[in-house]
Amino acid sequence: MKYRRLGETGLSVSEVGFGTIPILRGSVPVLPEYYNLSDEEALAVMEYAYRLGCNLYDTAIVPEYGDAEIKLGKFAAHIGRENIIISDKARFFDGNEMYLAVKASCGNLGTWVDLYFVHQADAAHEEAVFQKGGALDALSELKQEGVIRFVGVASHYYDILFRGARDHRVDVLQGSGNLLERGMLERMKGESLFRKKGILINKVYAAGLLPKYFPVEMLLEAVLSDPVSCALVGIGTTQQAWEAFRPHKSSPVPGFDEVLSVLGKDFVPIPCDRCQRCVCPQGTEIHTIFRQYQYFFLGKEYWALRKLDMGIRQSADWCRKCVEMPCLSMCPAGIRIPDEIQKICSLVQVYYHPF
């Protein structure tokens, strides 16, 4: 295992980190399915990863990640707290709520937290997170108290992460990216401010879908070839741990067109890398809709359709009425966005029958 500097924190982290979603037990509403590892099984998998060189374990507050946070606390006590780096997070944006959430996390873990993130920060909650008395202020206060060591922002949105990169309170950032959804990573690579922060990247396997098409070594290299600190991978078995943490030879990263060509053997992918440069005047998250379309064909059929059904009809209606269509000039790939939105709406109407 190789290790990298985590921004300006002074910490050294394994290039590949352990994502704890697959070790949880019980049904979790935000997930398309549930996992069912016992405490003993979960600790065995985490220890196996540790023996392979993993020192960073990423989790989230109960009940968002089920009991994963509690299991990680037991593992920390078992392996020696000083031997691992704990990354934790909570989806609270108000300062008071975040302060209480961190205290609850520390109680569940039975120890302090190295990195604590505002989880899934988005435009709707951006000001609440960054404003005086918001979640970042609470985390900063907890850092001063020694309850956590470093403050983080986790988001799927480039603009939020860029604001975090500019904020002196923020030590670490957590974003998403992979061989297919590489647009945000490309933008981060081109912005020097990100190099001052520790960067964790999740969704490296695209919710476990891409290993069907590409070797694990290639998926990891696609992220680690960029100036990031750690690629987070969800681990639920010793086999998954071996594939992620064993020594890897450097693997050539295919170009985006090559990736689309491989996927094109099963379906016609939309050539969107989620760079997030396109902006809809009505607020449609074009890149998210395109992602869910791709995931439908990659194996997450019901999950993707359920997500699309939450707004695709309204988005398609806005597209039909839009005259200026600014998204077309914003898209570097020249995608006919309105046409694709209509196509996806038709797909949902044909395949999604919730009742």
VENJO-V637593 format. One record per backbone hydrogen bond with DSSP energy under -0.5 kcal/mol. NH is the residue of the N-H (numbers start at 1). CO is the residue of the C=O. E is the energy in kcal/mol with one decimal. If there is no record, write none. Layout:
NH;CO;E  NH;CO;E
This chain:
4;13;-2.9  6;11;-2.6  7;5;-1.3  8;196;-0.6  9;6;-2.1  13;4;-2.8  15;2;-2.5  17;231;-2.6  18;56;-2.8  19;17;-0.7  19;233;-3.2  20;58;-2.1  23;20;-1.6  24;21;-1.7  26;35;-1.5  31;28;-2.1  35;26;-0.7  37;24;-1.1  42;38;-2.6  43;39;-2.6  44;40;-1.9  45;41;-1.9  46;42;-2.4  47;43;-2.4  48;44;-2.1  49;45;-2.1  50;46;-2.1  51;47;-2.6  52;48;-1.1  53;50;-1.6  54;49;-2.3  57;85;-2.6  58;18;-3.0  59;87;-3.0  61;89;-2.4  64;61;-1.0  65;61;-1.2  66;63;-2.3  68;65;-2.2  71;67;-2.2  72;68;-2.5  73;69;-1.9  74;70;-1.8  75;71;-2.2  76;72;-2.6  77;73;-1.9  78;74;-1.9  79;75;-3.1  80;76;-1.7  83;80;-2.4  84;81;-1.2  85;55;-3.5  86;84;-0.5  87;57;-2.9  87;85;-0.5  88;86;-0.5  88;115;-3.2  90;117;-1.7  92;90;-1.5  95;133;-1.2  98;94;-2.5  99;95;-2.5  100;96;-2.0  101;97;-2.2  102;98;-2.5  103;99;-1.7  104;100;-2.2  105;101;-2.6  106;102;-2.6  107;103;-1.7  108;104;-2.4  109;105;-2.8  110;106;-2.2  111;106;-1.0  113;147;-1.6  114;86;-0.9  115;86;-2.4  116;150;-2.1  117;88;-2.5  118;152;-2.1  119;90;-2.8  119;117;-0.7  121;118;-0.6  121;154;-2.5  125;122;-1.1  126;122;-0.7  126;123;-0.6  129;125;-2.0  130;126;-2.3  131;127;-2.3  134;131;-2.2  135;93;-1.9  135;128;-0.6  136;129;-1.9  138;134;-1.9  139;135;-2.4  140;136;-2.4  141;137;-2.2  142;138;-2.3  143;139;-2.2  144;140;-2.0  145;141;-1.7  146;142;-0.6  146;143;-0.9  147;142;-2.1  148;142;-1.0  149;113;-1.6  150;114;-1.8  152;116;-2.5  153;172;-1.5  154;118;-2.8  155;174;-2.5  161;157;-2.0  162;158;-2.9  163;159;-1.9  164;160;-2.2  165;161;-2.3  166;162;-1.2  167;163;-0.7  167;164;-0.8  170;167;-1.3  171;151;-2.5  172;151;-2.2  173;198;-3.1  174;153;-2.2  175;200;-2.4  177;202;-1.9  178;181;-1.2  179;204;-0.5  182;180;-1.4  183;273;-3.0  186;182;-2.2  187;183;-1.9  188;184;-2.5  189;185;-2.3  190;186;-1.2  191;188;-1.3  192;190;-0.6  194;191;-1.4  195;192;-1.4  196;193;-1.3  197;194;-1.5  198;171;-2.0  200;173;-2.7  200;198;-0.5  201;230;-2.4  202;175;-2.9  204;232;-0.8  206;203;-1.1  209;205;-0.8  209;206;-1.4  210;205;-2.5  212;209;-1.0  213;210;-2.2  214;210;-2.2  219;215;-1.9  220;216;-2.5  221;217;-2.3  222;218;-2.0  223;219;-0.7  223;220;-0.9  224;220;-3.0  225;221;-1.9  226;223;-1.6  228;226;-2.6  229;199;-2.2  230;199;-1.7  231;15;-3.2  232;201;-3.4  232;230;-0.6  233;17;-2.2  235;19;-2.2  241;237;-2.0  242;238;-2.6  243;239;-2.3  244;240;-1.9  245;241;-2.9  246;242;-1.9  254;252;-0.6  259;255;-2.0  260;256;-2.4  261;257;-1.9  262;258;-2.0  263;259;-2.3  264;260;-2.2  265;262;-1.3  266;263;-2.2  267;263;-1.5  269;267;-0.9  272;270;-2.8  273;271;-0.5  280;284;-0.6  283;280;-1.7  286;284;-1.5  289;285;-2.1  290;286;-2.4  291;287;-1.8  292;288;-2.3  293;289;-1.9  294;290;-2.3  295;291;-2.7  296;292;-1.6  297;293;-1.3  298;294;-1.6  299;295;-0.9  299;296;-0.5  300;295;-2.8  304;300;-2.8  305;301;-2.4  306;302;-2.5  307;303;-2.1  308;304;-2.6  309;305;-2.4  310;307;-1.2  311;308;-1.8  312;308;-2.4  315;311;-2.3  316;312;-2.6  317;313;-2.0  318;314;-2.4  319;315;-2.3  320;316;-2.0  321;317;-1.4  322;318;-1.3  328;325;-1.4  329;325;-0.5  329;326;-0.6  330;326;-1.3  331;327;-1.4  332;330;-0.6  334;331;-1.3  337;335;-2.1  340;336;-2.0  341;337;-2.5  342;338;-1.9  343;339;-2.0  344;340;-2.5  345;341;-2.2  346;342;-2.1  347;343;-1.9  348;344;-2.3  349;345;-2.0  350;346;-1.6  351;347;-2.4  352;348;-2.5  353;351;-0.7
